[in-house]
């Protein structure tokens, strides 16, 4: 266990505990670092990370000093806090976490959660580094999320709404939309992607009540050679999958809000930044043991649908799925989105997390798609890949960002394919 894990581990026992009071108290004891930083706040069911990556890349290309806070990480805690697209150095994260730790009374009755501690560290680091702007991704929901502590964001962004985290956020799209809409502030600009009607109605009421100027975004339109156009701006699209037409257009709309506020963001910076955007573990091609491998989180039904749409755009006829899913996820919805007759399914546990039982998943998958060519269970993802990669079909590793992160942890024989 490294020093970062040693500091953060004790806070893990407090679990997920939505609410703003602990975070506001902790930040006040740290000198309210969040009040010193102009912020773009990004919420949504899927697409948050991609939008944050686009915004960070473009604003860095425009010459600004840009902090970005996202979650979860794939391999290390450092990935969550970046400065100009570079993860915070380990020693600097240790230092800032120790400062947060020192601000928490030892016998506090309502202790911060692990997410609140790392979020406070991000705010403190960005203030200390005097960033020009910070892009802050919501962790869970929005209204009661630990990131929702700023009064006047430059722009609040909603990427998408789908059923997710129903235990905490509610079991309908309307209830989930209500929680996400909690990041909208009075008279502050809002950018919103395409939403289901039930969710859109909630946002319409919210932005009307708060008199928040709102941009409703349509997907970018494809041009030639992986270029697209959105908001009258033509740019190259580096990230794969048709859903990036929506995510990139949301980012462009947010950037146009900043331009209207006086931020200097040239067309050249937008095009360079969009072209240089990277977002690991999301529809990403790798080379593993001499074979092509596609990896993606696909950790909820909406994300699984967009992965399946990308797969259907390829020439492959059937797929070797190597999958592990957390126990809390919608297993049935994910399988329905992904599995087709003739596919092969290789099920594995998600290491070091609350994993669904692979054998139980196998039973469910065969009930949902009886025409699977095979459905096998393995103890480890590498064992499953050893069996699946020699087969002629395309192999895809997905089902959990934690599983993808475990796989991407530094190991021999795994290198990125150049795109």
C-alpha positions, 0 to 999 in steps of 0.5 A: 500500500502506497502513502496515498492509499494509507491516507485515504483508506481510513475514510473508506469505511464511511461509504457513500453519504450524500450531503453538503454540510461536511464538505462545506465545513471542511472547505471552510476549515481549509480557507474556502479554496473553491471560492478562489477558482472559476469553475465549469461543473459537469454532471450527467449519467454518461459522457461526463468524463469525455466532456471534461477531457475535451474541455481540459484539452481545448482550454490548455491549448488556448494557453490557460492553466487548467485544473480538472477533477474526475472520478473514478480513476483507472489505475491511480488516485493521481489521475483524478486531479490533473493540471494542464492534462498532467496527473498530480505528482504523487508527492504533491498529492500526499502533501495536499491530502495531509493538509486536508487530513490535518483540517479534520478534527480527530473526534468529529461526529460526522466524519467526511467520506473518502470521496469528500477528502479527495475532492477537498484535496482537489480544490486545495491543490487547484487554489494553491496552483492558482489555476485559471479555471477548473473543470469539476466532474460530479461524483454521484448525482449533483444536488447533494454531491460533494462537488456542488459547493460553488455558488456561481459556476461559469457554466453548468453542464448536463451531458445525459440522463439515464437510469443509474445509481437508483438506490441513491438517486431514485428509480425514475428518470424524473427523480434522477434528473431532479438530482442532477439539476441540483448543480444549476445555479440562479442566473448562471448559464447551463448547457444540456445535451439530449435528454429523454422527455421525462428528464427534459421536463424537469430541467425546463422547469428548473432553468425557468425557475432559476432564470438560467440561460440555457443552451440545448445541444444537438449532436455534431454532424459528421463531415469527412476524415473524422471531422465534424461540425457543431455550433458552427465550428468544424473540428476533428474528433479524436475519441471513437463512437457515435456518442462522441458526436453528442459529447463533443457538441456539449463541450463546444457549446460550453466553450462558446459560453466561455467565449461569450464571457470574454475567455480567449479561445481561438478556433485554432485552440478548439481544433488542436484541443479536440484533436489531442483529447484522450480519455483512457478506457473508453472505446479504446483500442489496444494491442495485447499479446500481439492481438487487437483488443477493444476496451470500454467501461460499459458499466450501465445499460446506456453506456453498453448501448453506445458500445454496442452501436460502435461494435455494430459499425465495425465489420465483425460478425460476432464478439468475444466478450470478456466481462466483469460487473459490479454487484450493484449494477443493472446486469440484465440491462447491460447483457440485453444491450450487448449480447447477440446470438453467436457471441461468446461470453467470458465472465470474470470477477472484478478484483478488489471491489464488490463484484457480481458472482460470475457464475450467477452472471452466466446463468442470467446471460444464458437466460437473456441470450440462449443463442450464445455460442459459449458462456464460460467463467474464469477466476481472472481477467488475464486467464479469460483473455488467454482463451478468447484472444486466439479465437477469430472474433473481435475480443472486447473487455468491458463491464466495469471501469474498475476491471478496465483499470485493473487490466491497464495497471502496468504489465508486460505485453500490453501497449497502446495501438496508435490511432 
